[in-house]
Amino acid sequence: MNLFIVSDNALNGTLPHEYASWAKLTQFLVDGNSLTGTLPARYSSWGDSIAWFSVANNYFTGTLPLGYGAFSNLTSFAADGNQLNGSLPQSFSNMTSLMNFKCSNNSFSGTLPASFGAMVFMQSFDVDSNGFLGELPESFSRWGPSLKAFSASSNSLSGTLSPSYGNWSNVSVFNVHSNRLTGTLPPQYSTWTGMIRFTVQENELCGSLPPQYAGWGSLQTFNALDNSISGTLPNSYAQWSSVGLIGLSNNSLSGTVPHLWGTSMTLLHMLLLANNEFEGSFPSDSFVVLSALSISFNNFSGTVPVLPSLAFLDAQNNSRLTGTLDGYHTLAAASLCSTLVCSTSLMIIFACFPEGAITAQCANAVSVTQEFVELPLLALQHRHSVSTCPPPPPPATVSPAPHNYTTINNSIPSETVAPLSTQSTTTSFAVAAAVASAISGVDAADAQMLVS
């Protein structure tokens, strides 16, 4: 037996120990089934013949067998999506040919073995959603230009980000969000010129945003919200011409939003800046495709920005923000409480969110699509009235010259107008459905069901 591939079926039961006799097996793929039990230690007999091992997305329990370290020619190991526990065996460092290692979504604990630095051909390393502790090993820098993707999010990792990871000159995905990492963002990561997705949100990072990251010309997602990052927004980030999402809410950033961002970030769809110390006016007539903007709980002033594609605006708790939303034609939902902004529109869901609600909703956002089914629904849960703009003054009239004709009253009965609350609610549901359909690509009828 050379190949055993039964992926994505409805198999159940346990793995037979007898398979250990397949002395020349090169591929063992049983992922995507309903298999249970433990991983047989006897399979270590496959030794240097096995090249691809995948038991992902089953119901396996227990620990990773130490003997699997004998898989010296293994190139891909996938055990993600199970119920495995224990620590990562030090013996796995003998898998010196390994290129892909995936053990996410299990219950592993302990530290990430520094000895794994010997896996110098590593291309993709994913241990998301486990219970790992300790620091990110500096020895992982030995993976150098081979590494393309690194994910260790949703663990309990601590310590700082190693500047030596700048050796990963070809990395395009770096996910370490939802840990307890401290320290600053290393400027040495400027070498990651092919970076596409960078997520470090929900940590304890501090310091400023490194201007050296401006060279990340392929960047699509930059999420660093819910940290303690300070300083200002670098003008040089305007070079991120491909970025679609920037998340910086819940930090200690200050200053103004660079106007150059608005004119250069022509693909930016979601900008999250809430709960900081920003001031000044927000650039108007820019950010041409921006669909979601969160700037609440800051010190912005001037008039509310007029952005041509905006569908969701979270601007509340900016007490010096003025203006009107009556010129918007794409806006589906807005939060304006504790501002001086007014509106007479019946096409907008007006809300007043608890502090941090939008940040929590978008904490793990990687695209606008996933959020635009949820944001209008969240607005519906927190409906709130908005100040009505006063009507314009009537035009000046010229008194007619006196005459002797008898005035006849031909007044027309006033038109009956539906109550505002009923009309607004009906329209808001329709708008929310339309936005969800337009942004996420879901069918309009299905989107309507989501908000009804």
HUSULUR-V939184 format. One record per helix or strand. SS is the DSSP state (helix for helix, strand for strand). FROM is the first residue (numbers start at 0). TO is the last residue. Records with the same first field share a line. If there is no record, write none. Layout:
SS: FROM-TO + FROM-TO
This chain:
strand: 2-4 + 11-12 + 26-28 + 33-34 + 51-53 + 60-61 + 75-77 + 82-85 + 99-101 + 106-107 + 110-110 + 123-125 + 132-132 + 134-134 + 148-150 + 157-157 + 159-159 + 172-174 + 181-181 + 183-183 + 196-198 + 205-205 + 220-222 + 229-230 + 244-246 + 251-254 + 269-271 + 276-279 + 291-293 + 298-302 + 311-313 + 319-321 + 323-323 + 332-334 + 341-341 + 348-350 + 382-382
helix: 16-20 + 40-48 + 65-69 + 89-93 + 113-117 + 137-145 + 162-166 + 186-190 + 210-214 + 234-238 + 258-263 + 356-360 + 367-371 + 374-380 + 419-439 + 443-449
